[in-house]
Structure formats: structure tokens, C-alpha cells
Amino acid sequence: MGTTKRFIRLEALAGIALLGAALLGMLVANTSFAGDYTRILQLPFEVSLGGVGLSKPLLLWINDGLMAIFFMLVALELKRELLGGELSKPGAITLPLVAAIGGIVVPALIYLAINRGDAEAMKGWAIPAATDIAFALGVLAMLGDRVPKSLKVFLLSLAVFDDLGAILIIAAFYTEEISWTAKGLALGATVFLVALNRLGVTRVAGYMLIGTFLWVAVLKSGVHATLAGVIVGLTIPHKHLNANGHSPLKELEHALHPWVAFLIVPVFAFANAGVTLSGLGEVLLQPVSMGILGGLFIGKAVGVFGVASVLIKTGLARMPEGSSWTSLLGVAILSGIGFTMSLFIGTLAFETSTVDFSAPLRVGVLAGSLVSAVVGYLLLRSCKSMRADPPGAEV
């Protein structure tokens, strides 16, 4: 089984775990356990050594710590695809990369248009810009072999570039007050990691040790700590083989993927999806909710499909093999399933806001993701022109 095919299947299964965790979080938040749910997430958790340490609520350890591992996996996946996967093929990168840019810009513009005039609400402009890989591929998996591999790879590549865009947005726009001392230490750790890579060091333990120091330095610098995960992932060697004759990058990716898919992301979903359903209709009509809903469902479809259409019609890119305009639109709509990444960006966007946007954030993300999933699935289900892959086709 090809690496990409194995990845897609695991992500599809992870989508089920993610959905279950999100529903459980919503259920607990609407029962008599809601108070306990909130108190547990706000429990202080401290790690210290010799009087120096970190003390944060459990929720922030999840969002800053566990999600750094998630982003490290994203970086590993992106590097593998660029150096030896589907995106390494001539011209393969153009369509998903440029379509992803459209899928970031248009949703942001829709959100800003709906929330114009409200400076606090406008901080959330990037919330509808991301795609949840696990959920989106999980919906595609429900269609079985009806969906050609080219569309699956297109959606996977699009989602990875979306996540990369989210990382750049977090680093550029959702950064707190900078500590230049900590930033200097982080830069030094990064140089050390690059040197290990250039020297052909293949023992992952060394990268993890320096990476842990980098994570603390980035956290203290004011830049969001998840950036450390990206840096570590990009410096893990791919072509230098270890003592077992394997790629360190592929070994680490395979080792991390199940933990991220079935533990880290579901834990994040459980901790961040809890929203009270009382007054749901009123919350949904708030500008923040409507901006996220409109950005995810309309903005993603228009941005991704519109840009992809221009590229294909001008000959700058090719239509994914075996697909049609309708099926391409269906996948573009599925890219509006933002869930994990949208919730994550939302927590950063409104972290220092004087207004509590937690309810409209969660309702908007859940509604936009749900509508995108249902409509995208039904549209792809109705397609008659998709050609199934031949038996044994590799992805």
C-alpha cells in the first residue's frame, strides 16, 4: 500500500474518532457535568526544574503543547510530499497550492465583510481559512471507491497547504509581545537543528531534545509555540537513512500519526468543542458566527473552485484525472470543513479580546463544517461522471 494511500485511510478513520470526541464534548457541556468540564480544563498544571518552570491551565497545555506535535506531523507530511510524494511530480503542486490560497483569501474577505466595523470581532478573520484533513477525508471515505484517487490527493494536498497557511498566519498575526532574548534562544536552537540535518545526523532523539528546548523558547518569546513543531518537522532528515536503512522522517511520521489522529486531535476536539446549545439560534445569527459559517461554506467553495477553474481553463493546471467540474466543486465544498484548525485559530484570535466570542466561535465553526460536509457529500454522491480507480490502484 502506498504511503499516501495509508495516510488517507488512517485520516479517514481518525475523522470518526474526531467526530466522536467533539460530540462528547458538546454532550458534557450541556449536562450537569458542564461545571466539572470547565473546571478540569482550567486546572493549573506545572512542570518545573530547579525553581524554573512553566505553569499553565490544562487547556493551554493541550492547545500549546499537544498541538505543537500535531503541527510537527503536518510539517513531516508536507516535506515528504514535496520531496518524494505526489507533490514532487512536475506541475502537481500548482493546482492545490494556488487553490489553497484562494481558499484562504475569499473566506477571510467574507468574514471581514460581515464583521466590518467591529474591531474585536474582525480579529477572527483567519478562522474560516483552514481545512480539517481528518474530517474532510473521512467524508470522502464514506463515498468509497466512487471517488477517484486524484480527487483524494487533491483534497489532501489542499488541506496540507491550508495548514501551512494557518501556521504562517499564526506566526505573523497572532503573536503576543515579543521577548527578544527568548527569540534569540529559539533562533539558536533552530540553527542547531539545521546543522544536525546538514551533518546527516539521523538519530531522531537529538532533534526531539533540541526541539523541546526550542518549544520552551518559542513559547517564552511570544510567538505561538506550535511554530516550534513545524521547525522540528522540517529539519528531520528524509533522504539520509538511519542505521535500520529507513528514512527518519518516514519512521517518525508513521510513529506519530496514530497518536496524533486518535489521541491528540480528539483530545483537542473534546476540550474545545463544548458549547451550550441553549439559545443556539440566537448565537448562530451573531456576526461572528455568520462570518465563520459564510466563510467556511461559501468562501471555501468559491475560493477553491474559482481559482482551480481559472487554472484549469487557462491550461496552467490539469483537471484531476477521472473527475468532473461537479466533483471538483464537491471537493471544494468539503474543504469548508474547518473544525480543528478553525477552532484552534479562533482560540488564538480571541485570546486577549475584551468580548467573549467563545460561543459564536464554536457555533459558527460547527455549523459551517457540518453544512460543508453534508452538501459536499451529497453533491459528490450525485456525480455520475466520476471514474472509479482500477483494482489495485496506488495512491
Steps between C-alpha positions, in 0.01 A plus 500: 500500500641843405597750771236751392230233480586379852490860621159566346350185651634581845372858476155372399488279811628791708206706377266261681698533825506877459124517447437281804723716721333821381151361561608381847631848581171656391302242699697559821471878459119467494459275804542539876870423445556830317651664809740211556595508130598867525679461833712209376609692192601795717699291750854638533771259390865577574829358376808634677868421557714678754245772556463575127193371324171552322157524661194504274136386512446154356318649199806701402727197533269331251489797262867600529666166572306219336422712194873563450531125443208519255674774302826303506314216328357746244855619425622140462214422260562813293874434475443137396247600234728772360816286492367162396120489498219615275607865519850419368362423154545776238209746511318308777546774755342782297129415525473423875742778602332784309150364576595495870595869479157574351347292778672719758442844348130477404374364837698770679343771284149365564563492875636856497206625294246356745690628808614836363493778757560269797872512575486218755302265277720573198794337680345167400542556124720190461262257675326375180829474309599145601394145409478205741682215321353218709137610471520582130665170407257320730209628292675393179553155652122465540476512120733201465654426161258737324753781552814476279839511668583828325226682694613347828857611438379846393301542823788367711750736335258792525448435873874474566562836328207644696667387822829651386317826431346481847847458653628812318190695605548398864865604493431832325173620651434318828826570678514653847758750628841387382781401740816548295713295742272197463477562127880496479512168685235363263705614201808331645308173549373522141855545367605198708220288347592607146866414574400152618312452175786625282747277685285198422407419861219243482428432869159658561561523877748786448245698300233441765732617781590823321139530387378497860736786584381680185135456605565662839697784341232568238230486769689756710578716196138595439474315168251215519670181614357287218756661268766295680331181387514616138871582521586162653291316239670677210850424630452124547709325228312335216766372259774416750423145614541388860673187632194293407516619139183708535415867458488666848223726374280211388565303818409796720193580290374141525567494874327834569204469267285258708567697820409829335198359316348301785615687812631853451242632252202331675618641837521845340151456354354389834660794681396765247167386356294527817231757424170558678208436267259726687427807289674337204291681238578839650872425518505375141363833375781700659742655247797290618303177454364608163844614384651162584207309350504709182878482474516122539202402287491771232850647516686170482290372210530825303869549576618145430271422207532845345880501501519136391263573209714788377818293519345206314330709230816700431707184475719583800382181675315182407166374621556216752484175301160330490316797654251754368413863571223386732725267697767769523237736644400230747857470627529880516191505723649226721803724555261717703516242780723713722431352842832431682709767329221760504438447872873521564543827310187636670639436849812697402308779325277578798743405777551862610162634386294706743187329363419133556466351151536135610136408429470658152845363413403142578151525355627660179775242452270206574222632275731590212682167518176301523333675205816464289522129584136423419476707181840384372414136567160523329646676195777242461248222555289634214790508251464256212818582312765401752709203399590257777860393530598164352555221752836528672553864405753666729456841653 
